[in-house]
Amino acid sequence: MSRHQSFGKSSKGEKKRNVLKRFERIDVLRRLGRWKDGEDRKVTGLPKTRVVA
């Protein structure tokens, strides 16, 4: 039995996301040198970063 087209393909969940989670954004900021561990940082107001997949 075949699947209906509306179900899509199984690899559909691997598409590029346009929003990072907080820990992913902090990892990007660390790589860019804009985040230093140990500093008292706010939970909100993190600088924006580009999504690179």
C-alpha positions in Angstrom: 0.0 0.0 0.0 1.4 3.4 -0.9 1.3 6.6 1.2 -0.6 9.7 0.3 1.4 12.7 -1.0 0.3 14.9 1.8 2.4 12.9 4.3 5.6 14.0 2.6 8.9 12.3 2.7 10.6 11.0 5.8 13.6 13.4 5.4 11.2 16.4 5.6 12.1 16.9 9.3 15.7 17.7 8.4 15.0 21.0 6.7 16.8 24.2 7.6 15.4 26.0 10.7 15.3 29.7 10.8 15.3 30.1 14.6 18.0 29.0 17.0 17.4 27.8 20.5 19.2 29.8 23.3 22.0 27.3 23.8 22.6 27.1 20.0 22.8 30.9 19.8 25.3 31.0 22.7 27.4 28.4 20.9 27.5 30.7 17.8 28.4 33.7 19.9 31.2 31.7 21.5 32.6 30.8 18.0 32.4 34.5 17.0 34.1 35.6 20.2 31.2 37.7 21.4 30.3 35.5 24.4 32.6 35.0 27.4 31.9 32.3 30.0 31.6 33.6 33.6 30.2 37.0 32.7 26.9 37.9 34.2 24.7 37.7 31.2 20.9 38.3 31.0 18.6 35.6 29.9 16.8 37.9 27.5 18.3 40.3 25.0 20.9 38.1 23.4 22.3 39.6 20.2 20.9 38.2 16.9 23.0 35.7 15.0 22.7 34.3 11.5 21.5 30.7 11.0 24.2 28.7 9.2 23.4 25.1 8.5 
